[in-house]
Structures are given as structure tokens and as C-alpha cells.
Amino acid sequence: MDIRTRFAPSPTGFMHVGNLRTCLYGYLFAKKNGGTFVLRIEDTDQERYVEGAVEIIYSTLAKAGIEHDEGPDKDGGYGPYIQSERKGMYLDYAKDLVAKGGAYYCFCDKARLDTLSNDSGIKKYDKHCASLSQADIESKIKSGTPYVIRQNIRTEEGGVSSYDDMVFGTISVPYSDMEDGVLIKSDGMPTYNFANVVDDHLMKITHVIRGMEYLSSTPKYNLMYDAFGWDRPLYMHLPQIMKDATHKLSKRYGDANFEDFLEKGYLVPAIINYIALLGWSPSGNQEKMDMAELTEAFDVKGVSKSGSIFDEAKMRWLNAEYIKEMTPEQFAIVAKPYFDKSKVAGKYDYVQLSKLLTSRIEILSDIASKVDFLEEFKGYDLALYDNKKNKMSGTVALEILEKMLPLLQSDNDWTNDSMQVVVNNFIEQGEYKKGQIFLALRVGVTGSGMTPGGATEMAELLGKAESIRRISESIERLRGL
Ligand code: GLU
């Protein structure tokens, strides 16, 4: 079978984690099987339309490296299929469905529909127009009475509509639980319920992959395929993404969207990798996978029915794994906007800083907290020298710094290695404990107890003149204690 999948987002805002996952699985499944991946913008519901949302979908997919395979011409490439641009044809399909008995015209006005829901307590259409005579229908249409077209569920037959979902197994819904939903609205536009069926058929979609909120509407859609005489596609509904054990990750949980992840300093391959693991487990143990590896490994057998919890700590961990693999030069490029926003902006060599950071950082927005101290030396807290366990105090630090200053001054190389030699020689004299010496130097040079690298690494970064100046300033302050 020539496998064809599609991603069919509605342009309602940012690209949320759940949407991106649906998109990714559709893409991976198609690519894994040498198939075709289609992008279709479902914008027939003008009320939900958000300005700029189509562009976000487009740019997200481009940044994520997810390319669709066909569509109308756009700037020399493929644009997506856009439902609103295809709106003219849905009415003809709906009329065809009417002719085949799968739908009917409904002329009920709002006032009648309102009484209906008030009387019964539940909003379910009562099939009032299903039994109109052909003559009635024609005269109403002729006289310009507004109408919608509704699906005709043959409740009188008392049937059950079932299908086998590739993830959730057999799903059955009795006709009596279904409603004759609107397929064509009074403005002539199709509803999602109709357009998805027509388009999936016309686009020859073999596997419909989407969120599980459509799991129980699908039997209704299948009745339309049957009434048209079309083959049903196969379905793969995806479990929900949860914020915790009981709460769905909602769109309101603002930062769970692609743009925000980028902003926080997640790398694209890490985002894609993590999202792929939300609801799918690879058969092996390997969790860190790039797009090619994901494509190779993706298998519907690993897709779980139960909701998966969005675990930002794990995503951070995965991101750190990607960062560790970068060279300082590569890291400096992606990290530049974050360095530029930090206090060290323009004052240090970013590649040198990157050498210290790649093994110590999870996401790029943590950069400032790791490097800002370089510029926060002035007036640091002298209590940083106190450490009971090491028998360390400002007094001991003063002795150490006074003794080390001339030794360091005579180091002309001023590299981490050359300073290590100086420090080790001093340790070997045995006057002070290693821990005391390192603490004194680290605080004396950086004014911070927590630095991304060791004291000598930090001194190399700061350069000789600045380091010596800082040690001297620390000595001065300690003398005043
Ligand atoms: N437009 C629908 C949505 O964004 C797509 C559902 C589907 O994939 O069929 O939820």
C-alpha cells in the first residue's frame, strides 16, 4: 500500500506540544514506510481563526525540519492545502451525500433549535427535517429559506458503528448516541466534521493520525465514508498529553508550545526528540535520537493508550545531552543571543565561555545565571570564604591569597594548565588543605562560590590583569575584616 498521512491543523494560535506531536507522528509514519506526508490547513471555522496562525504552523514545521510532500505551488515549493480555498466543492459533495441518503437539508431556524434544547435538556437535533418531502425541500430552497445540510444517522436501524483503531483497539458507538450533525453551514461552508472526511478521501489518506479527542467521533465519520461508497482510512488516535496524573496539558499552560521552547533555549532536535517520546516508546533503550533515527525506529506498536506526562525535567536532560555533543564553536553560535542578553555581553570571548558551559548547562536560558557572576565581583559577600568543614575562614583565605599572589604574578602563560602547576606546587608545600586553597582562589577571583568551572579556568577566562586585580582587591577587603 502507498502510505499517505496528513497533518491537518486548525490555525488557532501557537503550535502546541500536542499538535506538534500529531504532526511528527504523521510525518514519521509516512517516512518510515516510504509514503507521502500532506499538510492541510483546516480553516473553515472562521470564528476560531487567529491571524498569523498559518504562518506559525508553516515556520514551526520549517524550523522542525518537517517537510510536506505535496500541495499547491508556493514560491517554487509546495504550499499546504487550505480548506477555505477549496470551499466551493464541499457543497457538491454534500448534495451527493443527500442524493445517496447519507444527509438531508434542514431548514430549522435558531428559534426552533433553541426550544429543542430547552425541552429535552440535551442539545440533540430531533430529525425534524429528515422526513420532509422532496417537494417541500425544493420549494423551501426556491424561496430562499436558509438551510444547513445534516448527516443522516439511521437511528431507526438501531445499528452500531465500529472500527479498529491502531492504538486503542475496537471502538464502537451505537447510532442512538450520535447526532445528525451539521455538515454544511448556512453560509455554505463545511464543518470540520464534513471537510475532514471529504478531504481525507480526496487526498487518498490511508492513515488518519490525530488526537484522541476524535476517537469517538470517528464512527460517525465512517458512516459518511460508507454512505458515499468510499473506502474508510485506517486510524491511529494518539493519547493525551498530561500536565500531571489528572490534568490535561491545556493550551493555557502557556509555555508548552514550540516557539516558547525555542525562546527558553531548547535546541530543535532535542524538542523533536522529546516530543516523539511523549506517548511512544522505542523498542530499544536508546532515547536520544535524531530525526533519521526516529524515522527508522518509529513503530505504532510503541504508541501507548495512556496519557503521557509532559516532564520538563526530562526534556531539559535531553537538551543537555545535545549540548554536550556540540563543539564550543557550535555552542557559541546558538548561545550568542543568550550571552548578548547577559551581563557578560560583548566583554568575553564567547567560544572561551562556551568551553566551560557545554558540559554544565541544560538549556540556553540558564546561561546568564552561570556567567553573570563574572561581572558581579564588586562587593561580594566575604562570608563566602567561611566553611566549617574545611576549617576555612576569611583569615585563612587572606593568608592563602597573600602567599599565592606573587606566585601567580610570575606565571606568564596564564592558562588553566600553567596555573594548575602553580597551584599544585603550593598544595604540595602542605601548609593548607587543597579544599582551602581552591575555595580561597575561586572566591578571591570570582566573588562567587558557584562557578561553571574551577578557579583556574575562571582565571584564564578573566585574563591575567583582571584576575590579579581581583585577587588584590579581595586581599584588601579581607584585611579590613
Ligand atoms: N483540524 C483538526 C484539529 O486541529 C484536525 C483533526 C484531524 O486531524 O482530523 O484538531
Boltz pocket constraint, residues with backbone or C-beta under 6 A from the ligand:
constraints:
  - pocket:
      binder: B
      contacts: [[A, 6], [A, 7], [A, 8], [A, 9], [A, 10], [A, 42], [A, 192], [A, 196], [A, 209], [A, 210], [A, 211], [A, 214]]
      max_distance: 6.0
